[in-house]
Amino acid sequence: MSEFNLNNSIRENIKGLQPYSSARDEYVSDGTEMVFLDANENPFENGVNRYPDPQQRNLKAVLAEQKGVNANNILLGNGSDEVLDLIFRAFCEPKVDNIISLPPTYGMYKVLSGINAVENREVLLTKDFQLDTKGILNAVDGNSKVIFICSPNNPTGNTINESDILYLLNNFDGLVVIDEAYIDFSDKDSWLKRLDGFPNLIVTQTLSKAYGLAGIRLGLCFASSQIIAVLNTIKPPYNVNELTQKRALEQVLKTGVLQMEVGQILVEKECLLKVLHEVSYIKTIYPSDANFILVEVDDANKRYNQLLKKGVVVRNRTTQPLCANTLRFTIGTKIENEKLITALKEIA
């Protein structure tokens, strides 16, 4: 592969774009007590009357230390979906460029390609839900800008083979985005450890899953400082609000809570797996490195509706490619899992 040149991937209108400079960009507080009359804010203190830090510096400092990266390698977004959308808007020319997605996978890649008028070239995973690297590179042309890889994958739960990802990183002259929303439940290493070795690598994570913060919407993006600088150029100035920043900072500092809750989820996952092997109408249990399990059943629509009547909501994934008659079970608390197990046995 020729050396990756980021400049070749950036949209022409973005290259010369001057980002909006907010009041909080122009004066960054060092903690000194000041009279702030620069941002046309309401002066009466209520905790949220001031604009938030547009670069989320305090939160990034903690995340940088925990993740082993520099703060300049981090971008925070209003959920991972905003981060993914920024990647489209920075690097994909509408009605010209294309991206590669790998179904069955996270559905927002396809949705965002449609919103941004960027062709989505789908290359199915193999039968064991791994990358068809030859098929992917065959689908690539001079206008292919990004390959989206979800690992551990949603909805299948499996980790994508490292060797296949390395092959794409070394042979694709574009950006490779590895979506690690479920990495905290896996015993596999994060691709963050390889960030310095690949200038075309972007890793996304989230606080929605293991950290239990789905309600505050905070997505994490890790990449070279050059890529992060491009994304910062186009992100809204105050895309992460003050309440989200404060709540996230509180939670990421509770490393003991994270380890305890992830540990409990993994214990409950093993308990559920043992039961699933005994359920007669479950044909296949797919390997999972996430906080959910995908199974093939005899009739997904029937079993889904039966579970609803028992008061248990699972996800019917039977409409997804390669996922005929599959149900996805998120791992709940011990009590919730017991309700699921009871329901699974009762509808047999």
C-alpha positions as CSV (number, residue, x, y, z in Angstrom):
1,M,0.0,0.0,0.0
2,S,1.2,3.5,-0.8
3,E,1.6,5.8,2.2
4,F,-1.8,7.1,3.4
5,N,-2.3,10.8,2.6
6,L,-5.1,12.3,4.7
7,N,-5.3,15.3,2.4
8,N,-6.6,13.1,-0.4
9,S,-9.5,12.0,1.8
10,I,-10.8,15.4,2.9
11,R,-13.6,17.0,1.0
12,E,-12.4,20.0,-0.9
13,N,-14.9,22.4,0.8
14,I,-13.7,21.2,4.2
15,K,-10.0,21.9,3.5
16,G,-10.5,25.6,3.5
17,L,-13.2,25.8,6.0
18,Q,-12.8,28.1,9.0
19,P,-14.5,26.7,12.0
20,Y,-16.9,28.8,14.1
21,S,-15.0,30.4,16.9
22,S,-17.1,30.5,20.1
23,A,-16.6,32.7,23.1
24,R,-15.4,29.7,25.1
25,D,-12.8,28.9,22.3
26,E,-11.4,32.4,22.4
27,Y,-11.0,32.6,26.2
28,V,-10.3,29.4,28.0
29,S,-10.7,29.6,31.8
30,D,-7.7,28.5,33.9
31,G,-9.9,28.4,37.0
32,T,-9.3,32.1,38.0
33,E,-12.5,33.8,39.1
34,M,-13.5,36.1,36.3
35,V,-16.5,38.3,35.3
36,F,-17.8,36.7,32.0
37,L,-19.4,39.2,29.8
38,D,-18.3,37.8,26.5
39,A,-20.9,35.3,25.4
40,N,-24.3,37.0,25.9
41,E,-25.3,34.6,28.6
42,N,-27.8,35.1,31.3
43,P,-25.7,36.1,34.3
44,F,-27.9,34.6,37.0
45,E,-26.2,31.4,38.2
46,N,-28.3,28.2,38.1
47,G,-25.6,25.7,37.1
48,V,-26.3,25.7,33.4
49,N,-26.5,29.4,32.5
50,R,-23.0,29.3,31.0
51,Y,-22.0,27.7,27.8
52,P,-20.1,24.4,28.2
53,D,-16.5,23.8,27.4
54,P,-16.6,23.2,23.6
55,Q,-13.5,20.9,23.8
56,Q,-14.6,19.0,27.0
57,R,-11.1,19.4,28.4
58,N,-11.6,18.0,31.9
59,L,-13.4,14.9,30.6
60,K,-10.9,14.3,27.8
61,A,-8.0,14.5,30.2
62,V,-9.4,11.6,32.3
63,L,-10.3,9.6,29.2
64,A,-6.8,10.2,27.7
65,E,-5.2,8.8,30.9
66,Q,-7.5,5.8,31.1
67,K,-7.3,4.9,27.4
68,G,-3.6,5.5,27.0
69,V,-3.9,8.1,24.3
70,N,-3.2,11.9,24.0
71,A,-6.1,14.2,24.5
72,N,-5.4,15.5,21.0
73,N,-6.4,12.1,19.7
74,I,-10.0,12.3,21.1
75,L,-13.2,13.8,19.8
76,L,-16.4,13.6,21.8
77,G,-19.8,13.6,20.2
78,N,-23.5,13.7,21.0
79,G,-23.6,9.9,20.9
80,S,-21.5,7.8,18.5
81,D,-24.0,8.6,15.8
82,E,-22.9,12.2,15.7
83,V,-19.3,11.1,15.5
84,L,-20.1,8.8,12.6
85,D,-22.0,11.6,10.8
86,L,-19.1,13.9,11.2
87,I,-16.9,11.3,9.4
88,F,-19.3,11.3,6.5
89,R,-19.4,15.0,6.3
90,A,-15.7,15.5,6.5
91,F,-14.5,12.9,4.1
92,C,-17.3,11.8,1.8
93,E,-18.4,14.0,-1.2
94,P,-22.2,13.7,-1.7
95,K,-23.2,11.9,-4.9
96,V,-19.6,11.2,-5.7
97,D,-17.9,9.1,-3.0
98,N,-18.9,5.8,-1.5
99,I,-18.4,3.8,1.7
100,I,-18.2,0.1,2.4
101,S,-20.4,-1.5,5.1
102,L,-20.5,-5.1,6.1
103,P,-23.9,-6.5,6.9
104,P,-25.2,-7.8,9.2
105,T,-24.0,-4.8,11.1
106,Y,-25.0,-1.6,12.9
107,G,-27.7,-0.1,10.8
108,M,-26.7,3.6,11.2
109,Y,-23.9,3.3,8.7
110,K,-26.5,2.7,6.0
111,V,-28.8,5.4,7.4
112,L,-26.1,8.0,7.5
113,S,-24.9,7.1,4.0
114,G,-28.5,7.9,2.8
115,I,-28.7,11.2,4.8
116,N,-25.4,12.3,3.3
117,A,-26.1,11.2,-0.2
118,V,-23.1,8.8,-0.2
119,E,-23.3,5.4,-1.9
120,N,-23.3,2.5,0.5
121,R,-21.6,-0.5,-1.0
122,E,-22.6,-3.6,1.1
123,V,-20.3,-6.6,1.2
124,L,-21.9,-9.4,3.3
125,L,-19.9,-11.0,6.1
126,T,-19.1,-14.7,5.6
127,K,-21.3,-17.4,7.1
128,D,-19.2,-17.3,10.3
129,F,-19.7,-13.5,10.4
130,Q,-16.1,-12.6,9.4
131,L,-14.8,-10.2,6.8
132,D,-14.8,-11.2,3.1
133,T,-11.6,-9.2,2.5
134,K,-11.3,-10.1,-1.2
135,G,-15.0,-9.1,-1.7
136,I,-14.4,-5.8,0.1
137,L,-11.4,-4.8,-1.9
138,N,-13.2,-5.8,-5.1
139,A,-15.9,-3.4,-4.2
140,V,-13.4,-0.6,-3.6
141,D,-12.7,2.0,-6.3
142,G,-11.1,5.5,-6.5
143,N,-14.1,7.1,-4.7
144,S,-14.2,4.6,-1.8
145,K,-13.5,6.7,1.3
146,V,-14.4,4.7,4.4
147,I,-14.8,1.0,5.5
148,F,-17.0,0.6,8.6
149,I,-16.2,-2.4,10.8
150,C,-18.2,-3.1,13.9
151,S,-16.1,-5.3,16.4
152,P,-17.5,-6.9,18.5
153,N,-20.2,-6.9,15.8
154,N,-23.8,-5.9,16.3
155,P,-26.1,-7.9,16.0
156,T,-23.9,-11.0,15.8
157,G,-21.7,-10.4,18.9
158,N,-18.4,-11.8,17.5
159,T,-15.0,-10.1,17.3
160,I,-13.7,-9.6,13.8
161,N,-10.4,-11.4,13.1
162,E,-7.4,-9.1,13.7
163,S,-5.5,-10.4,10.7
164,D,-8.4,-9.4,8.3
165,I,-8.6,-5.9,9.8
166,L,-4.8,-5.5,9.4
167,Y,-5.1,-6.6,5.8
168,L,-7.6,-3.9,5.1
169,L,-5.6,-1.2,7.0
170,N,-2.6,-2.1,4.9
171,N,-4.3,-2.4,1.5
172,F,-7.1,0.1,1.5
173,D,-6.1,3.7,0.7
174,G,-8.9,5.2,2.7
175,L,-10.2,5.4,6.3
176,V,-11.0,2.3,8.3
177,V,-13.5,2.9,11.1
178,I,-13.6,0.3,13.9
179,D,-16.7,0.6,16.0
180,E,-15.9,-0.7,19.4
181,A,-19.2,0.0,21.2
182,Y,-19.0,-3.4,23.0
183,I,-15.3,-3.6,23.6
184,D,-15.6,-3.3,27.4
185,F,-17.3,-6.7,27.5
186,S,-14.6,-8.5,25.5
187,D,-11.3,-10.0,26.6
188,K,-9.8,-8.9,23.2
189,D,-7.5,-5.9,23.0
190,S,-8.9,-2.6,21.7
191,W,-7.5,-1.2,18.5
192,L,-6.6,1.9,20.4
193,K,-3.3,0.2,21.1
194,R,-2.6,0.2,17.3
195,L,-3.6,3.8,16.7
196,D,-0.1,5.2,16.3
197,G,0.7,2.5,13.7
198,F,-2.1,3.3,11.2
199,P,-2.8,6.9,10.1
200,N,-6.0,5.7,8.4
201,L,-7.4,4.1,11.5
202,I,-10.4,5.6,13.4
203,V,-11.8,3.9,16.6
204,T,-15.2,4.8,18.0
205,Q,-16.5,3.8,21.4
206,T,-19.4,4.8,23.6
207,L,-20.4,5.4,27.2
208,S,-23.9,3.9,26.4
209,K,-23.1,0.3,27.0
210,A,-20.7,-0.8,29.8
211,Y,-20.7,2.7,31.5
212,G,-24.5,2.7,31.7
213,L,-24.9,6.2,30.2
214,A,-27.1,5.6,27.2
215,G,-29.4,8.4,28.3
216,I,-26.9,11.2,28.2
217,R,-25.7,10.4,24.6
218,L,-21.9,10.6,24.6
219,G,-19.8,9.0,21.9
220,L,-16.0,8.8,21.7
221,C,-13.8,9.0,18.7
222,F,-10.0,8.2,18.7
223,A,-7.7,8.9,15.7
224,S,-4.6,10.8,14.7
225,S,-4.4,14.4,15.8
226,Q,-4.7,15.4,12.1
227,I,-8.0,13.5,11.7
228,I,-9.4,14.9,15.0
229,A,-8.4,18.4,13.8
230,V,-10.5,17.9,10.7
231,L,-13.5,16.7,12.6
232,N,-13.2,19.6,15.1
233,T,-13.4,22.0,12.2
234,I,-16.9,20.9,11.4
235,K,-18.4,19.8,14.7
236,P,-21.0,22.1,16.3
237,P,-19.3,24.4,18.9
238,Y,-21.2,23.2,21.9
239,N,-22.2,19.6,20.8
240,V,-21.7,18.1,24.2
241,N,-23.8,19.9,26.9
242,E,-22.7,20.8,30.4
243,L,-24.9,18.2,32.1
244,T,-23.6,15.4,29.9
245,Q,-20.0,16.4,30.5
246,K,-20.5,16.5,34.3
247,R,-22.4,13.2,34.4
248,A,-19.9,11.5,32.2
249,L,-16.9,12.7,34.2
250,E,-18.5,11.4,37.4
251,Q,-19.1,8.0,35.9
252,V,-15.7,7.5,34.1
253,L,-14.0,8.1,37.4
254,K,-15.9,5.2,39.0
255,T,-13.6,2.6,37.6
256,G,-14.6,0.1,40.3
257,V,-18.3,0.4,39.5
258,L,-17.5,-0.2,35.8
259,Q,-15.5,-3.3,36.6
260,M,-18.2,-4.6,39.0
261,E,-21.1,-4.1,36.6
262,V,-19.3,-5.5,33.6
263,G,-18.2,-8.5,35.7
264,Q,-21.8,-9.1,36.8
265,I,-23.1,-8.9,33.3
266,L,-20.5,-11.5,32.1
267,V,-21.5,-13.8,35.0
268,E,-25.2,-13.6,34.0
269,K,-24.2,-14.1,30.4
270,E,-22.6,-17.5,31.2
271,C,-25.7,-18.5,33.3
272,L,-28.0,-17.7,30.3
273,L,-25.7,-19.5,27.9
274,K,-26.0,-22.7,29.9
275,V,-29.8,-22.5,29.8
276,L,-29.9,-21.7,26.1
277,H,-28.1,-25.0,25.3
278,E,-31.1,-26.8,26.9
279,V,-33.9,-25.0,25.0
280,S,-35.2,-27.3,22.3
281,Y,-36.3,-24.7,19.7
282,I,-32.9,-22.9,19.8
283,K,-30.9,-24.3,16.8
284,T,-27.7,-22.2,17.0
285,I,-26.0,-20.1,19.7
286,Y,-23.5,-17.7,18.1
287,P,-20.2,-16.8,19.9
288,S,-20.4,-13.4,21.6
289,D,-17.9,-11.0,23.0
290,A,-20.6,-8.4,23.8
291,N,-23.3,-8.0,26.4
292,F,-25.8,-9.8,24.2
293,I,-26.3,-13.2,22.6
294,L,-27.6,-13.9,19.1
295,V,-29.5,-17.3,18.7
296,E,-31.2,-19.0,15.8
297,V,-34.6,-20.4,16.6
298,D,-37.2,-22.4,14.8
299,D,-39.5,-19.5,14.2
300,A,-38.3,-16.1,15.3
301,N,-41.5,-14.2,14.8
302,K,-43.5,-16.8,16.7
303,R,-41.0,-16.9,19.6
304,Y,-40.7,-13.1,19.7
305,N,-44.4,-12.7,20.1
306,Q,-44.6,-15.5,22.7
307,L,-41.9,-13.8,24.8
308,L,-43.8,-10.5,24.5
309,K,-46.8,-12.1,26.0
310,K,-44.6,-13.2,28.9
311,G,-43.5,-9.6,29.5
312,V,-40.1,-10.0,28.0
313,V,-38.9,-7.8,25.1
314,V,-36.0,-9.1,23.0
315,R,-34.8,-8.1,19.5
316,N,-36.0,-9.9,16.5
317,R,-33.1,-9.8,13.9
318,T,-34.6,-12.1,11.4
319,T,-34.8,-9.4,8.7
320,Q,-31.1,-8.8,8.7
321,P,-28.8,-10.5,6.1
322,L,-27.6,-13.9,7.3
323,C,-29.8,-13.7,10.4
324,A,-32.9,-15.6,9.4
325,N,-34.9,-16.7,12.4
326,T,-32.6,-15.0,14.9
327,L,-33.3,-13.4,18.2
328,R,-30.9,-11.2,20.2
329,F,-30.9,-11.3,24.0
330,T,-29.4,-8.4,25.9
331,I,-27.9,-9.6,29.2
332,G,-30.0,-8.1,32.1
333,T,-29.8,-8.2,35.8
334,K,-30.0,-11.5,37.6
335,I,-33.8,-11.0,38.2
336,E,-34.4,-10.0,34.6
337,N,-32.4,-13.0,33.3
338,E,-34.4,-15.3,35.5
339,K,-37.6,-13.9,34.0
340,L,-36.2,-14.5,30.5
341,I,-35.1,-18.0,31.4
342,T,-38.6,-18.8,32.9
343,A,-40.3,-17.4,29.8
344,L,-38.0,-19.4,27.4
345,K,-38.8,-22.6,29.2
346,E,-42.6,-21.9,29.4
347,I,-43.0,-21.3,25.6
348,A,-41.1,-24.5,24.7
